[in-house]
Amino acid sequence: MHDHIAHLTTPQLAARWHVTVGHLQNLRSAGIGPAYLKIGSRVCYPLCSIEPYEAARMVNGNAA
């Protein structure tokens, strides 16, 4: 039995972050976005790479 790993497509991640698909393409091109999986021309982002990426960019609203 295989474990199911959740992935988001580029449009799904763009919607989650309220950014454009082009923005995600730019992040990939610059090598600064979350880790992604590319099979052929298809790109998807494992949730296990998205969530730490988001957590690392969390800003404390009380910061001076």
N, CA, C and O atoms as CSV, one atom per row, in Angstrom:
chain,resi,resn,atom,element,x,y,z
A,1,MET,N,N,0.847,-1.200,0.000
A,1,MET,CA,C,0.000,0.000,0.000
A,1,MET,C,C,0.877,1.243,0.000
A,1,MET,O,O,1.842,1.327,0.760
A,2,HIS,N,N,0.545,2.203,-0.848
A,2,HIS,CA,C,1.325,3.428,-0.958
A,2,HIS,C,C,0.666,4.543,-0.166
A,2,HIS,O,O,-0.558,4.669,-0.142
A,3,ASP,N,N,1.499,5.353,0.484
A,3,ASP,CA,C,0.984,6.530,1.171
A,3,ASP,C,C,0.636,7.581,0.133
A,3,ASP,O,O,1.362,7.761,-0.844
A,4,HIS,N,N,-0.476,8.278,0.346
A,4,HIS,CA,C,-0.873,9.348,-0.562
A,4,HIS,C,C,-0.190,10.636,-0.118
A,4,HIS,O,O,-0.318,11.041,1.038
A,5,ILE,N,N,0.524,11.272,-1.019
A,5,ILE,CA,C,1.166,12.552,-0.744
A,5,ILE,C,C,0.393,13.625,-1.492
A,5,ILE,O,O,0.225,13.551,-2.709
A,6,ALA,N,N,-0.068,14.604,-0.766
A,6,ALA,CA,C,-0.860,15.666,-1.376
A,6,ALA,C,C,0.040,16.646,-2.112
A,6,ALA,O,O,1.086,17.051,-1.605
A,7,HIS,N,N,-0.377,17.016,-3.300
A,7,HIS,CA,C,0.338,17.974,-4.138
A,7,HIS,C,C,-0.633,19.042,-4.613
A,7,HIS,O,O,-1.834,18.803,-4.733
A,8,LEU,N,N,-0.097,20.214,-4.879
A,8,LEU,CA,C,-0.881,21.275,-5.495
A,8,LEU,C,C,-0.297,21.581,-6.864
A,8,LEU,O,O,0.921,21.575,-7.046
A,9,THR,N,N,-1.161,21.845,-7.809
A,9,THR,CA,C,-0.703,22.293,-9.123
A,9,THR,C,C,-0.290,23.759,-9.006
A,9,THR,O,O,-0.562,24.411,-7.998
A,10,THR,N,N,0.358,24.263,-10.032
A,10,THR,CA,C,0.757,25.674,-10.026
A,10,THR,C,C,-0.459,26.594,-9.872
A,10,THR,O,O,-0.407,27.520,-9.063
A,11,PRO,N,N,-1.553,26.375,-10.617
A,11,PRO,CA,C,-2.724,27.244,-10.412
A,11,PRO,C,C,-3.316,27.129,-9.002
A,11,PRO,O,O,-3.795,28.120,-8.451
A,12,GLN,N,N,-3.286,25.930,-8.420
A,12,GLN,CA,C,-3.806,25.763,-7.063
A,12,GLN,C,C,-2.959,26.523,-6.044
A,12,GLN,O,O,-3.497,27.165,-5.142
A,13,LEU,N,N,-1.630,26.452,-6.187
A,13,LEU,CA,C,-0.766,27.185,-5.260
A,13,LEU,C,C,-0.911,28.687,-5.474
A,13,LEU,O,O,-0.909,29.454,-4.511
A,14,ALA,N,N,-1.034,29.108,-6.720
A,14,ALA,CA,C,-1.245,30.533,-7.001
A,14,ALA,C,C,-2.516,31.026,-6.310
A,14,ALA,O,O,-2.528,32.119,-5.743
A,15,ALA,N,N,-3.568,30.239,-6.352
A,15,ALA,CA,C,-4.821,30.614,-5.690
A,15,ALA,C,C,-4.640,30.635,-4.173
A,15,ALA,O,O,-5.160,31.527,-3.503
A,16,ARG,N,N,-3.912,29.669,-3.631
A,16,ARG,CA,C,-3.683,29.596,-2.182
A,16,ARG,C,C,-2.956,30.852,-1.701
A,16,ARG,O,O,-3.281,31.397,-0.646
A,17,TRP,N,N,-1.975,31.306,-2.475
A,17,TRP,CA,C,-1.165,32.454,-2.085
A,17,TRP,C,C,-1.681,33.777,-2.646
A,17,TRP,O,O,-1.123,34.829,-2.335
A,18,HIS,N,N,-2.724,33.748,-3.460
A,18,HIS,CA,C,-3.281,34.959,-4.084
A,18,HIS,C,C,-2.223,35.668,-4.929
A,18,HIS,O,O,-2.067,36.887,-4.862
A,19,VAL,N,N,-1.506,34.883,-5.719
A,19,VAL,CA,C,-0.509,35.418,-6.655
A,19,VAL,C,C,-0.811,34.855,-8.033
A,19,VAL,O,O,-1.699,34.016,-8.181
A,20,THR,N,N,-0.088,35.305,-9.031
A,20,THR,CA,C,-0.299,34.797,-10.384
A,20,THR,C,C,0.551,33.549,-10.627
A,20,THR,O,O,1.542,33.302,-9.940
A,21,VAL,N,N,0.138,32.787,-11.610
A,21,VAL,CA,C,0.932,31.633,-12.048
A,21,VAL,C,C,2.307,32.115,-12.502
A,21,VAL,O,O,3.313,31.451,-12.254
A,22,GLY,N,N,2.350,33.263,-13.161
A,22,GLY,CA,C,3.610,33.839,-13.615
A,22,GLY,C,C,4.564,34.126,-12.458
A,22,GLY,O,O,5.777,33.957,-12.587
A,23,HIS,N,N,4.012,34.559,-11.335
A,23,HIS,CA,C,4.855,34.819,-10.164
A,23,HIS,C,C,5.530,33.529,-9.698
A,23,HIS,O,O,6.717,33.525,-9.372
A,24,LEU,N,N,4.772,32.443,-9.669
A,24,LEU,CA,C,5.344,31.157,-9.266
A,24,LEU,C,C,6.389,30.692,-10.281
A,24,LEU,O,O,7.414,30.124,-9.903
A,25,GLN,N,N,6.132,30.929,-11.550
A,25,GLN,CA,C,7.115,30.592,-12.581
A,25,GLN,C,C,8.404,31.386,-12.370
A,25,GLN,O,O,9.500,30.853,-12.537
A,26,ASN,N,N,8.268,32.654,-12.004
A,26,ASN,CA,C,9.444,33.480,-11.732
A,26,ASN,C,C,10.218,32.956,-10.531
A,26,ASN,O,O,11.448,32.929,-10.552
A,27,LEU,N,N,9.504,32.537,-9.477
A,27,LEU,CA,C,10.182,31.979,-8.310
A,27,LEU,C,C,10.953,30.720,-8.685
A,27,LEU,O,O,12.094,30.534,-8.262
A,28,ARG,N,N,10.326,29.856,-9.481
A,28,ARG,CA,C,11.016,28.629,-9.924
A,28,ARG,C,C,12.252,28.976,-10.729
A,28,ARG,O,O,13.318,28.399,-10.515
A,29,SER,N,N,12.119,29.909,-11.648
A,29,SER,CA,C,13.220,30.299,-12.523
A,29,SER,C,C,14.389,30.864,-11.715
A,29,SER,O,O,15.552,30.620,-12.035
A,30,ALA,N,N,14.067,31.621,-10.666
A,30,ALA,CA,C,15.097,32.230,-9.820
A,30,ALA,C,C,15.642,31.244,-8.782
A,30,ALA,O,O,16.646,31.523,-8.126
A,31,GLY,N,N,14.985,30.102,-8.637
A,31,GLY,CA,C,15.431,29.105,-7.663
A,31,GLY,C,C,15.175,29.495,-6.227
A,31,GLY,O,O,15.887,29.057,-5.324
A,32,ILE,N,N,14.144,30.332,-6.003
A,32,ILE,CA,C,13.885,30.816,-4.646
A,32,ILE,C,C,12.522,30.405,-4.096
A,32,ILE,O,O,12.179,30.786,-2.977
A,33,GLY,N,N,11.756,29.657,-4.832
A,33,GLY,CA,C,10.450,29.224,-4.365
A,33,GLY,C,C,10.536,27.910,-3.607
A,33,GLY,O,O,11.630,27.403,-3.358
A,34,PRO,N,N,9.386,27.359,-3.239
A,34,PRO,CA,C,9.382,26.067,-2.561
A,34,PRO,C,C,9.803,24.952,-3.517
A,34,PRO,O,O,9.717,25.102,-4.736
A,35,ALA,N,N,10.251,23.853,-2.959
A,35,ALA,CA,C,10.627,22.701,-3.780
A,35,ALA,C,C,9.406,22.232,-4.562
A,35,ALA,O,O,8.277,22.297,-4.076
A,36,TYR,N,N,9.649,21.761,-5.772
A,36,TYR,CA,C,8.556,21.284,-6.615
A,36,TYR,C,C,8.989,20.029,-7.338
A,36,TYR,O,O,10.171,19.690,-7.400
A,37,LEU,N,N,8.007,19.358,-7.878
A,37,LEU,CA,C,8.216,18.127,-8.620
A,37,LEU,C,C,7.883,18.411,-10.079
A,37,LEU,O,O,6.824,18.961,-10.381
A,38,LYS,N,N,8.781,18.039,-10.980
A,38,LYS,CA,C,8.520,18.260,-12.396
A,38,LYS,C,C,8.619,16.925,-13.116
A,38,LYS,O,O,9.654,16.261,-13.086
A,39,ILE,N,N,7.541,16.550,-13.753
A,39,ILE,CA,C,7.486,15.328,-14.547
A,39,ILE,C,C,7.040,15.740,-15.942
A,39,ILE,O,O,5.896,16.146,-16.146
A,40,GLY,N,N,7.938,15.633,-16.881
A,40,GLY,CA,C,7.654,16.151,-18.216
A,40,GLY,C,C,7.517,17.658,-18.123
A,40,GLY,O,O,8.405,18.331,-17.599
A,41,SER,N,N,6.437,18.184,-18.614
A,41,SER,CA,C,6.192,19.622,-18.531
A,41,SER,C,C,5.288,19.982,-17.353
A,41,SER,O,O,4.979,21.152,-17.132
A,42,ARG,N,N,4.876,18.984,-16.616
A,42,ARG,CA,C,3.944,19.195,-15.501
A,42,ARG,C,C,4.697,19.497,-14.206
A,42,ARG,O,O,5.645,18.795,-13.854
A,43,VAL,N,N,4.270,20.538,-13.506
A,43,VAL,CA,C,4.876,20.944,-12.237
A,43,VAL,C,C,3.834,20.811,-11.143
A,43,VAL,O,O,2.685,21.217,-11.316
A,44,CYS,N,N,4.240,20.240,-10.013
A,44,CYS,CA,C,3.366,20.235,-8.839
A,44,CYS,C,C,4.216,20.428,-7.592
A,44,CYS,O,O,5.414,20.143,-7.580
A,45,TYR,N,N,3.574,20.912,-6.563
A,45,TYR,CA,C,4.242,21.260,-5.312
A,45,TYR,C,C,3.727,20.353,-4.199
A,45,TYR,O,O,2.541,20.393,-3.873
A,46,PRO,N,N,4.598,19.536,-3.612
A,46,PRO,CA,C,4.165,18.715,-2.483
A,46,PRO,C,C,3.847,19.618,-1.281
A,46,PRO,O,O,4.578,20.566,-0.994
A,47,LEU,N,N,2.755,19.311,-0.593
A,47,LEU,CA,C,2.420,20.096,0.595
A,47,LEU,C,C,3.554,20.068,1.609
A,47,LEU,O,O,3.749,21.029,2.353
A,48,CYS,N,N,4.305,18.967,1.642
A,48,CYS,CA,C,5.410,18.869,2.607
A,48,CYS,C,C,6.543,19.838,2.277
A,48,CYS,O,O,7.431,20.030,3.107
A,49,SER,N,N,6.544,20.455,1.095
A,49,SER,CA,C,7.517,21.505,0.794
A,49,SER,C,C,6.888,22.892,0.912
A,49,SER,O,O,7.580,23.862,1.220
A,50,ILE,N,N,5.585,22.992,0.669
A,50,ILE,CA,C,4.902,24.287,0.745
A,50,ILE,C,C,4.779,24.764,2.191
A,50,ILE,O,O,5.058,25.925,2.491
A,51,GLU,N,N,4.364,23.873,3.080
A,51,GLU,CA,C,4.100,24.288,4.462
A,51,GLU,C,C,5.355,24.791,5.183
A,51,GLU,O,O,5.270,25.814,5.863
A,52,PRO,N,N,6.520,24.127,5.072
A,52,PRO,CA,C,7.722,24.699,5.706
A,52,PRO,C,C,8.152,26.022,5.057
A,52,PRO,O,O,8.642,26.919,5.743
A,53,TYR,N,N,7.971,26.139,3.752
A,53,TYR,CA,C,8.293,27.385,3.049
A,53,TYR,C,C,7.447,28.527,3.607
A,53,TYR,O,O,7.953,29.620,3.861
A,54,GLU,N,N,6.160,28.263,3.793
A,54,GLU,CA,C,5.264,29.275,4.364
A,54,GLU,C,C,5.665,29.588,5.805
A,54,GLU,O,O,5.729,30.757,6.186
A,55,ALA,N,N,5.934,28.568,6.601
A,55,ALA,CA,C,6.282,28.757,8.010
A,55,ALA,C,C,7.551,29.580,8.165
A,55,ALA,O,O,7.657,30.389,9.087
A,56,ALA,N,N,8.513,29.383,7.273
A,56,ALA,CA,C,9.783,30.115,7.346
A,56,ALA,C,C,9.594,31.596,7.032
A,56,ALA,O,O,10.453,32.412,7.366
A,57,ARG,N,N,8.484,31.951,6.398
A,57,ARG,CA,C,8.222,33.331,6.025
A,57,ARG,C,C,7.163,33.980,6.891
A,57,ARG,O,O,6.711,35.088,6.601
A,58,MET,N,N,6.763,33.293,7.958
A,58,MET,CA,C,5.771,33.833,8.886
A,58,MET,C,C,6.349,35.059,9.580
A,58,MET,O,O,7.475,35.026,10.077
A,59,VAL,N,N,5.577,36.135,9.613
A,59,VAL,CA,C,6.011,37.370,10.241
A,59,VAL,C,C,5.156,37.596,11.474
A,59,VAL,O,O,3.929,37.513,11.417
A,60,ASN,N,N,5.808,37.878,12.578
A,60,ASN,CA,C,5.109,38.174,13.828
A,60,ASN,C,C,4.505,39.578,13.718
A,60,ASN,O,O,5.230,40.553,13.515
A,61,GLY,N,N,3.203,39.678,13.848
A,61,GLY,CA,C,2.514,40.950,13.713
A,61,GLY,C,C,2.899,41.961,14.780
A,61,GLY,O,O,2.630,43.152,14.622
A,62,ASN,N,N,3.522,41.512,15.865
A,62,ASN,CA,C,3.918,42.419,16.942
A,62,ASN,C,C,5.370,42.874,16.821
A,62,ASN,O,O,5.873,43.589,17.687
A,63,ALA,N,N,6.041,42.462,15.750
A,63,ALA,CA,C,7.454,42.839,15.580
A,63,ALA,C,C,7.580,44.343,15.389
A,63,ALA,O,O,6.732,44.973,14.757
A,64,ALA,N,N,8.635,44.904,15.934
A,64,ALA,CA,C,8.839,46.367,15.847
A,64,ALA,C,C,9.384,46.769,14.499
A,64,ALA,O,O,9.613,47.953,14.254
